[in-house]
Amino acid sequence: MTLTITQSGEACGASVTGIDLSQPLSEATVAEIRAAWLTHHVLAFPGQSLSDDDLERFTRYFGPFGDDPFIAPIPGRQHIIAVKRNADETGPVFAETWHTDWSFQASPPAGTCLYGITIPPIGGDTLFTNQHKALAEMPDDLREKLDGRVAVHSARNGYGKAGLYGEKDEGRSMDIRSSDEAMATQSHPIVRKHPETGEEGLFGCAGYIIGFEGMAEEESWALLTELYRWQTRPEFQYRHKWSAGTLLMWDNRSCLHMATGGYQGHDRLLHRTTIGSRVAA
């Protein structure tokens, strides 16, 4: 099996062909994919035909399953979430804000796998922004403000009962379950080394980050806003355009991502698994 890895030409991202992910992979092939994943941060495997068993097997090559809070798994599975939207839904598009998955956990997930099943003919791109590149090219004055800072993360704005997906969020096909547990907080350094590569990058952004330790709320928000404007700039981004049968795999430790809409009137369905942390974050 010979992999062909084609870079996106953008700030991150690559496509991988010459492989059938419905079949078990050798240790050498898994190692090659892991190396490409760490290098490019986002990998797309087009032209796949995967069952839920295949998706789970692929995920386990790269770590244990992560813990997915606030969203119920699909029937008969413990580790697969349906990211879905019916054609007639009118509420906010799920995850249409920059974030890294579950950064409010004590040990956030290493990565995420997302497999396209029903893909609309228009819209629905997923955007990524390379947080190693954003840090490396950051102005000195902003870097000085961030060095040594510890960010406070929480799921409250999304999954608290008063959050975006809380008790007033109705008519949604996804099985999201808001909870008072979303009010908890967890701290992580805003600048940290990638646990596998050792490369420094930014971790998280406004949304799940609700402030910085030791800073007043107003001062924290001003710094978060300045950081957000920088770390999501177009020159740090990669835009993934979906097709049915594509498996997308990304590194939550090195990039942010966000969903986009633009497919009103069309059904959309993808199955998602989470790669837990193998190395302490």
C-alpha positions in Angstrom: 0.0 0.0 0.0 1.6 3.3 -1.2 0.2 6.5 0.2 0.1 9.6 -1.8 0.0 12.8 0.3 -0.9 16.0 -1.4 -0.6 19.3 0.5 -3.5 21.7 0.3 -1.4 24.7 -0.6 -2.9 26.5 2.4 -1.7 27.0 5.9 -2.3 23.4 6.8 -4.1 20.4 5.5 -3.3 17.5 3.0 -5.2 14.8 1.2 -4.2 11.2 1.4 -5.0 8.7 -1.4 -3.9 5.2 -2.3 -5.4 3.6 0.8 -8.6 1.7 1.7 -9.6 2.5 5.3 -12.2 -0.2 5.3 -9.4 -2.7 5.6 -7.1 -3.1 8.7 -3.8 -1.1 8.5 -0.3 -2.2 9.1 1.8 -0.7 11.9 4.0 0.9 9.2 1.0 2.5 7.5 -0.4 3.8 10.8 3.0 5.3 11.6 3.1 7.0 8.1 -0.4 8.5 8.6 0.5 9.7 12.1 3.6 11.4 10.8 1.6 13.1 8.1 -1.1 14.1 10.6 1.5 15.7 12.9 3.0 17.6 10.0 -0.1 18.8 8.2 -2.6 18.9 11.2 -5.6 18.1 9.0 -5.8 15.0 6.7 -8.6 14.2 4.2 -9.1 10.7 3.0 -11.4 11.0 0.0 -13.2 8.1 -1.8 -13.8 5.9 1.3 -16.7 3.6 2.0 -16.7 3.1 5.8 -19.0 1.3 8.2 -19.2 2.5 11.8 -17.0 -0.5 12.7 -14.4 0.8 10.2 -14.5 4.3 11.6 -14.0 3.1 15.2 -11.1 0.8 14.1 -9.4 3.7 12.4 -9.8 5.9 15.4 -8.3 3.4 17.8 -5.1 3.3 15.7 -4.3 6.8 17.0 -5.3 6.6 20.6 -8.1 5.6 23.0 -11.5 7.0 22.4 -12.0 10.4 23.9 -14.9 11.3 26.2 -17.6 13.2 24.3 -19.8 15.1 26.8 -23.2 16.8 26.2 -23.9 15.0 22.9 -25.5 11.5 22.9 -23.9 8.8 20.8 -25.9 7.2 18.0 -28.0 4.1 18.9 -25.9 1.0 19.4 -22.6 2.8 19.7 -20.7 4.4 22.6 -18.2 6.4 20.7 -19.8 7.7 17.5 -21.7 11.0 17.4 -24.0 12.0 14.5 -23.3 15.6 13.3 -26.5 16.1 11.5 -28.9 18.8 10.3 -32.2 18.3 8.6 -33.2 20.3 5.6 -35.9 22.2 7.4 -33.9 23.2 10.4 -33.6 27.0 11.0 -31.6 27.3 14.2 -27.9 28.2 14.5 -25.5 25.8 12.6 -23.8 23.5 15.1 -20.2 24.5 15.9 -20.2 27.6 13.6 -17.6 29.3 15.9 -13.9 28.8 16.2 -12.9 26.3 18.8 -10.8 23.2 19.5 -12.9 20.2 20.7 -13.6 19.9 24.4 -10.7 22.1 25.5 -12.6 22.5 28.8 -11.6 19.0 29.8 -8.7 18.2 32.1 -7.1 16.1 29.3 -8.6 17.4 26.0 -8.7 15.1 23.0 -5.8 14.7 20.7 -7.9 14.6 17.6 -11.2 14.2 15.9 -12.4 12.0 13.0 -15.4 13.1 10.9 -16.8 11.0 8.1 -19.1 12.4 5.4 -22.2 10.4 4.7 -24.9 12.8 3.4 -23.2 15.9 2.0 -25.2 18.8 0.5 -24.4 20.1 -3.0 -23.5 23.5 -1.6 -22.1 25.0 1.6 -21.0 23.2 4.7 -17.2 23.7 4.4 -15.1 23.2 7.5 -12.5 25.8 8.3 -9.2 25.2 10.1 -6.6 27.6 11.4 -3.0 26.6 12.2 -2.1 27.6 15.7 1.6 26.9 15.3 1.8 29.2 12.4 -0.3 31.8 14.2 2.1 31.8 17.2 5.2 31.8 15.1 4.1 34.9 13.1 2.6 36.7 16.1 3.7 40.3 16.7 6.1 40.6 19.7 3.8 42.9 21.7 0.9 40.4 21.6 3.3 37.5 22.4 4.5 39.4 25.4 1.0 39.8 26.7 0.4 36.0 26.4 3.6 34.5 27.6 3.0 32.8 30.9 -0.8 33.3 30.8 -3.1 30.5 31.9 -6.5 30.4 30.2 -9.7 29.4 31.9 -11.9 27.1 29.7 -15.5 26.2 30.2 -18.4 24.7 28.2 -21.0 27.1 29.8 -21.5 29.3 26.8 -22.4 26.3 24.6 -23.7 23.5 26.7 -24.9 25.2 29.9 -28.7 25.3 30.3 -28.6 29.0 29.3 -26.0 28.4 26.6 -26.3 28.4 22.8 -27.4 24.7 22.8 -29.3 25.0 26.1 -32.9 24.7 27.2 -34.1 27.3 24.6 -32.4 25.5 21.7 -35.4 23.8 20.0 -36.0 22.0 16.7 -32.5 20.6 16.4 -31.9 17.1 15.0 -28.7 16.5 16.9 -29.1 14.9 20.3 -27.4 17.6 22.4 -28.0 17.5 26.2 -27.2 20.7 28.1 -26.2 20.3 31.7 -25.2 22.2 34.8 -21.9 20.2 34.5 -21.0 22.7 31.7 -20.5 25.4 34.3 -17.2 23.7 35.5 -13.9 25.3 34.6 -10.5 23.9 33.6 -7.2 25.8 33.1 -4.6 25.3 30.4 -1.6 27.5 29.4 -2.5 29.6 26.3 1.0 28.9 24.8 2.1 25.3 25.2 4.2 22.7 23.5 2.5 20.1 21.4 2.7 16.8 23.5 4.1 14.8 20.5 6.2 17.2 18.5 7.3 19.7 21.1 6.4 22.6 18.8 5.0 25.6 20.6 1.5 26.7 19.6 -1.6 28.5 20.9 -4.3 26.4 22.6 -7.9 27.4 22.4 -9.7 30.7 21.8 -12.6 32.8 23.0 -15.7 30.7 23.3 -14.5 27.9 25.4 -11.9 30.3 27.0 -13.8 32.6 29.3 -10.8 34.4 30.8 -7.3 34.3 32.1 -6.2 33.5 35.6 -5.2 36.5 37.6 -6.8 39.0 35.2 -10.0 41.1 35.6 -12.9 40.2 33.4 -12.7 43.3 31.2 -8.9 43.0 30.8 -9.2 39.3 30.0 -11.9 39.9 27.4 -9.8 42.6 25.7 -6.8 40.2 25.4 -9.0 37.4 24.2 -10.5 39.6 21.5 -7.1 40.7 20.4 -5.9 37.1 20.3 -9.0 35.9 18.5 -8.6 38.5 15.7 -5.0 37.4 15.2 -5.2 33.6 15.5 -8.1 33.3 13.0 -6.6 35.5 10.2 -7.1 34.1 6.7 -3.4 33.5 6.1 -3.5 30.8 8.9 -6.5 29.0 7.5 -7.4 25.9 5.4 -10.9 25.4 4.0 -12.1 21.9 3.6 -14.8 21.3 1.0 -16.7 18.1 1.7 -17.7 15.2 -0.6 -19.5 12.0 0.5 -17.1 9.3 1.5 -14.4 11.6 2.8 -12.9 10.9 6.2 -11.4 14.0 7.8 -8.9 13.7 10.7 -7.5 16.7 12.5 -5.2 17.5 15.4 -7.0 19.4 18.2 -3.7 20.3 19.8 -2.4 22.3 16.8 -5.4 23.9 15.1 -8.8 25.5 15.7 -11.8 24.6 13.5 -15.3 25.8 12.8 -18.3 24.7 10.7 -20.0 26.8 8.1 -23.6 26.8 6.8 -24.9 27.8 3.4 -26.8 24.5 2.8 -30.3 25.5 3.9 -32.9 23.1 2.5 -30.5 20.2 2.3 -30.0 17.3 4.7 -26.4 16.8 6.1 -25.1 13.9 8.1 -21.6 13.0 9.3 -20.4 10.5 11.9 -17.7 11.7 14.4 -15.3 10.0 16.7 -12.9 11.5 19.2 -9.2 10.5 19.6 -8.3 10.7 23.3 -5.0 11.9 24.6 -2.3 9.2 24.6 0.3 11.6 26.0 -0.4 14.1 28.8 -1.6 17.4 27.3 
